[in-house]
Amino acid sequence: MTDEDLATGARTALGALKGQRGACPLAETLVEYETLAPDARARRPEHAHIQVCSRCQLLLLHMADPKPAPSRLGWLLPLAAVAVLAVGISLVDWRSDPATPADTVRGSEIQAVAPAGTVTAVTEFSWQSPIQSDRYRVTVRHGPDQVWQSEAAATRVAPPQNLFERGVEYSWQVEAIDREGDVRMVSPPQPFVIR
């Protein structure tokens, strides 16, 4: 059997099926058919045709699954969006000069380099800062008492000679200060002892 024989057979079968199903019913008839109960549909004359006609079945399928009616609450979505936007805007801090600047970082970002630990003498205090600052404040303490404080524009400052006693433990820290006088960053205390 060749492909031509198969194609001829398929055409003959399709023609016979079309002959059996007859002409499609009118659209009004299909609409009425769709509203009937299943047992009432079986008694209708177009029932046999609809059972074999794919076009009629497709039309009935579309009638049975109509698009949902638009909601009467369609206005609610834009109103909800406006409410959320209003709440969001009210939560934003619009002040131009906040109490604490957003880029203030407190902690151990400034590294106190020298003096550290046991040293033979203190000729200068030096540190590394990851930010540019208007000036730096160095404070030296013995316990809770402030022994010396100085400000410098560079990342090093020299203390007065013979200020520190041998064998006494001191600690020092550095504060980065901006033009307005606000402390932007603070180093952790660095202990030292002169032997």
N, C-alpha and C positions, 0 to 999 in steps of 0.2 A: 504494500500500500504506500503510495507516494504522498508528499505534502499536498499536492493538488487534490488528490482524492479526499484527504482529511478536510481541507478547506471547503470542498463541495459538500461534504456530509454535514459540516457545521452550519453552512448557509441553509441547507434544507431543514435542519432541526430548528434553527432560529425562525425560519419562515413559518413552520408548523406551529411553534409556540406563539408567534404573533397572531396567527390565524385563530388559535384557541382562545386567546385572551380577549380578542375583539377590540373595539374602540374604547378609549379611556372615558370614564364618566365626566360630566361637567364639574367644575370647581365647586358649585353650590351643593352638588350631590355629595362630594367628598367632605365638605364642611358638615353637612347633616349627618353623614355616616360617622364622622369622628365623635359626635355628641352622643351617639347611641351606646347602650350597654353591650357587652360582648355577645350575649345570646340574641339580642335584637339585630346586631350586625349580620349574624350568620343567616338570618331569614331574608336579608335584602338581596335583590337580583344582582347588584354590582359586587357582591361579596366574593364570588368565584373569580372575577376579573382581578380584584385587588390582591387576592392571594397569590397570583402569578405575575403581576405587573410591578416591576421594580420602580417605575416612575411614580405610580400611585402610592406605593408604600413610602417612598421618599417624601412625597407631599404630605402624607398623613403624619410622618415622623416630625416634620417641621411644624405642623399644626399642634401636635401633642406637646412640644417643647418650646413654647413661645418665649421670647425674651422677657425677662422680669420687668414689671412696670417700674418706672422711675420712682424713687422714694420721695415722699413728701417732706422728708427731713434733709433735703439736699442743701438747704441754706445753713444747716448746723455746722458743716465742715469749715466753711470760711470763717464763721463766727468763732469756732474753737481755735483756729489758727491765729486769729487776731488776739484772742485772750492769752494764748501761750506767748506770743510775741510781747504783749504788754507786760506780762509777769517777768519775762526774761530781761526786758529793758529796765524794769524797776530794780532788778537785782544787781545791775552793773553800777559800780562806784564811779561816778562821773567827776569826782573832785580832781582838780588839777594838781593839788599838792597833798598827796596822801600822808598820813602820820608816819608810816614807815616806808621808805622808798622800796620799790619792787626789786631792785637789784642789790639790796643790802644783804650781805652774806656774813653771818656770824659763825665763828668756828676756827678751825686750824688751817685756814688757807694761807695766811702769812706765816712763813717759816723763820723763827728766830734762829740765826746761825751761830753767832758768837757774842759773848762767852756762853759756854755750855759745859756742865759737869765741873770737874776740878781743873782749875787753870792757875798759871803762875802769876799773871797780872791781867788787869783789864785796861786796855788802851782805847778800845772802841766797842760799841754795840753795832752789829750788822745783821741784816735780815733780807729775805727775799719776799717780794710781793707780786702776786699775779695780776694786780690791777694798778693802774696809774692813779695816784692820789695827790691832792694838793699839798698835803704834808702828813707826817707821821709823828705820833706821840709815843715816846719810850718812857715807861714807868718801872722803877726798881723798888722792890719791897723786901723788907726783912720781917717775915711773918705777916701780920696785918698792917704794919706800919710802912708808910711810903718813905723811902730813903732819898730818892732823887727822881726828877721828871724833866724831860726836855723834848722839844719839838724840832723836827728837821724836814727839809724838802727832799733830801736824798735818802737812800736806804742804809745809812750809817751815821752814827753820831758819837763823838768822844765825850766821856764823862770828865769831871774835874779830877785832878791827880789826888791820890791818897784819900779818896772818898770811902773806899771799902776796906773793912778790917779783914785780916787773915783769919781763916778757920771759921768764919761766920757764913751760914748759908743764906743766900739771897735768891730772889727770883725776879725775872723781868719779862715784860710783854710789850708788844707793839700794837698800836691802833692806827689804822688808815683813816684819815679825816679828809672830807671833801671841802669845797670852798665855803659851803654854808656852815661848816663846823660840825656836821653830822659824822658820827663814827660809821664807816662803811664796812670795816672788816677788823677782826681782832685775832691776834695770835694766841696760842695757848701759853701759859706761864712756862718760862724756861729757867730751871734752877742752875746756880753756879756757886762755887766756893773757891776762894783764893787760898792756896796752900803756902 
